[in-house]
Amino acid sequence: MTVHTRTRIKICGLTREQDVDAAVAAGADAIGFVMYAKSPRAVTVQRAAELARRLPPFVTPVLLFVNASATEIIAAYAQLAGATVQFHGDETPADCLAATGSAARPYLRAARIPLGADALAFDLVKYAHDFSQAQAILLDAHVDGYGGGGKVFNWSLLPPNVNAHLVLSGGLTAANVGDGIAQVRPRCKTLAVDVSSGVEALDAQGNPRKGIKDPEKMARFVQAVRAADTLLAPPQ
């Protein structure tokens, strides 16, 4: 596999203007908006469009859908030019194509990796082949419902050679993202990372305020990714 030393960063589940601005200032490459109404981080398409208008050039809005209809997704595209769609439910390759194919829109497909040793049973090579039209395969932990629930799956159990661009997600924080990059980057074409709960503000009881981001945590996360890139860079 070719080693690329710049890890691109997506910060997901944003709901407020100040958090979008702070994520951009920290150095995020993409900003994720959750279109799944059952999520505590959900926003409407109209709200996502308002927030996306704050983005400077070359920072990509990503719209996360769970088992939405092609009609719904195409309507969202109409309001967010340049957005990428992330399919995070039970969508088939045909479902993804129906929502994106006519306009040749880029999309990400989430793979739900089982926790613990059960990760070995997930055939990521076949999954990447089945969704070969996806721009990247996003790896998240398989928990009840949809989304990774802030859980970390066992990165060491991933296949050693996956012919795809991968996005590592699931329980990432500034403390563990460097290890995740070191373990997963050699296994794929290129690697990006996606963080949500790991950069959220906490309430008085220490629980994440879902959809409310902490600017210092976002800055530390980006710094940790850049430090990992520097550490893993090939010698000159």
Backbone hydrogen bonds, N-H to C=O, Kabsch-Sander energy under -0.5 kcal/mol:
donor,donor_aa,acceptor,acceptor_aa,energy
4,H,2,T,-0.6
7,T,5,T,-0.7
8,R,6,R,-0.6
8,R,191,L,-0.7
10,K,193,V,-2.6
11,I,30,A,-2.1
12,C,10,K,-0.5
12,C,195,V,-2.9
13,G,32,G,-0.6
14,L,32,G,-1.9
15,T,211,G,-0.8
20,V,16,R,-2.0
21,D,17,E,-2.5
22,A,18,Q,-2.0
23,A,19,D,-2.5
24,V,20,V,-2.2
25,A,21,D,-2.4
26,A,22,A,-2.0
27,G,23,A,-1.1
27,G,24,V,-0.6
28,A,23,A,-2.3
29,D,9,I,-2.3
30,A,9,I,-1.7
31,I,60,T,-2.5
32,G,11,I,-2.8
33,F,62,V,-3.2
34,V,41,R,-0.6
35,M,33,F,-0.6
35,M,64,L,-3.0
37,A,35,M,-0.7
39,S,36,Y,-2.2
42,A,39,S,-1.6
43,V,34,V,-2.5
48,A,44,T,-2.6
49,A,45,V,-2.4
50,E,46,Q,-1.9
51,L,47,R,-2.4
52,A,48,A,-2.8
53,R,49,A,-1.4
54,R,51,L,-1.6
55,L,52,A,-1.8
59,V,56,P,-1.4
60,T,29,D,-2.2
60,T,58,F,-0.6
62,V,31,I,-2.8
63,L,84,T,-2.9
64,L,33,F,-2.9
64,L,62,V,-0.6
65,F,63,L,-0.6
65,F,86,Q,-2.7
73,I,69,S,-2.1
74,I,70,A,-2.8
75,A,71,T,-2.0
76,A,72,E,-1.7
77,Y,73,I,-2.2
78,A,74,I,-1.4
79,Q,75,A,-0.6
79,Q,76,A,-1.3
80,L,76,A,-1.2
80,L,77,Y,-0.5
83,A,80,L,-1.8
84,T,61,P,-2.4
85,V,106,P,-1.4
86,Q,63,L,-2.9
87,F,85,V,-0.5
87,F,108,L,-2.9
88,H,65,F,-2.8
88,H,86,Q,-0.6
96,C,92,T,-2.2
97,L,93,P,-2.2
98,A,94,A,-2.4
99,A,95,D,-1.5
100,T,96,C,-1.4
101,G,97,L,-3.2
103,A,100,T,-0.6
104,A,101,G,-1.0
105,R,100,T,-2.4
108,L,85,V,-2.9
109,R,136,A,-2.0
110,A,87,F,-2.8
110,A,108,L,-0.5
111,A,138,L,-3.7
113,I,111,A,-0.9
113,I,140,D,-3.5
118,D,115,L,-0.9
119,A,116,G,-1.6
120,L,117,A,-1.9
121,A,118,D,-1.5
122,F,119,A,-1.3
123,D,121,A,-0.6
124,L,122,F,-1.4
127,Y,123,D,-2.2
128,A,124,L,-2.7
129,H,125,V,-1.8
130,D,126,K,-2.9
131,F,127,Y,-2.0
132,S,129,H,-1.3
134,A,131,F,-1.8
135,Q,107,Y,-2.9
136,A,107,Y,-0.9
137,I,165,H,-2.5
138,L,109,R,-2.1
138,L,136,A,-0.5
139,L,137,I,-0.5
139,L,167,V,-3.3
140,D,111,A,-2.6
140,D,138,L,-0.6
142,H,113,I,-2.5
143,V,141,A,-0.9
151,K,148,G,-1.7
153,F,151,K,-0.5
155,W,153,F,-1.1
157,L,154,N,-1.6
158,L,155,W,-1.7
162,V,187,R,-3.3
163,N,161,N,-0.5
164,A,162,V,-2.3
166,L,190,T,-2.6
167,V,137,I,-2.3
168,L,192,A,-3.0
169,S,139,L,-2.0
177,V,173,T,-1.9
180,G,176,N,-2.0
181,I,177,V,-2.5
182,A,178,G,-2.2
183,Q,179,D,-2.1
184,V,180,G,-2.4
185,R,181,I,-2.2
187,R,184,V,-2.0
188,C,185,R,-1.5
189,K,164,A,-2.4
192,A,166,L,-2.0
193,V,8,R,-2.6
194,D,168,L,-2.5
195,V,10,K,-2.3
199,V,196,S,-1.7
200,E,197,S,-1.6
201,A,212,I,-2.6
203,D,207,N,-2.8
206,G,203,D,-2.0
209,R,201,A,-3.4
210,K,208,P,-1.2
212,I,209,R,-2.9
213,K,211,G,-0.6
214,D,199,V,-2.9
218,M,214,D,-2.3
219,A,215,P,-2.3
220,R,216,E,-2.5
221,F,217,K,-2.4
222,V,218,M,-2.3
223,Q,219,A,-2.3
224,A,220,R,-2.2
225,V,221,F,-2.1
226,R,222,V,-2.4
227,A,223,Q,-2.3
228,A,224,A,-2.0
229,D,225,V,-2.3
230,T,226,R,-2.2
231,L,227,A,-2.3
232,L,228,A,-2.2
233,A,229,D,-0.7
233,A,230,T,-0.6
